[in-house]
Amino acid sequence: MNPIKVVKRDGVKEPFDPAKITQVVNAAGLDFAQAQIVSDRVVAWVKKQKVPEISSLQIRDQITVVLETVDKQVANFFRWYQKTKDKPQ
């Protein structure tokens, strides 16, 4: 089976990298063990989709869903950060 590709907002495709999920939720405030749990759950969700490509926005939305079950405060920060990052400069 070919690796899943992530389609970024600018249309660029790159291989799906679970380590990026761990890194971003760790930076949002989870300890490494919690970040790994979130990453594992998102990876399982991505694999369950059974698609060759998935958008980075779909992954981001799923990260938020999982974060809500792990740490609501970190989920709120992650959501806030994503909104501020999306605003045009």
Secondary structure, 3 states (H helix, E strand, C coil): CCCCEEECCCCCEEECCHHHHHHHHHHCCCCHHHHHHHHHHHHHHHHHHCCCEEEHHHHHHHHHHHHHHHCHHHHHHHHHHHHHHHCCC
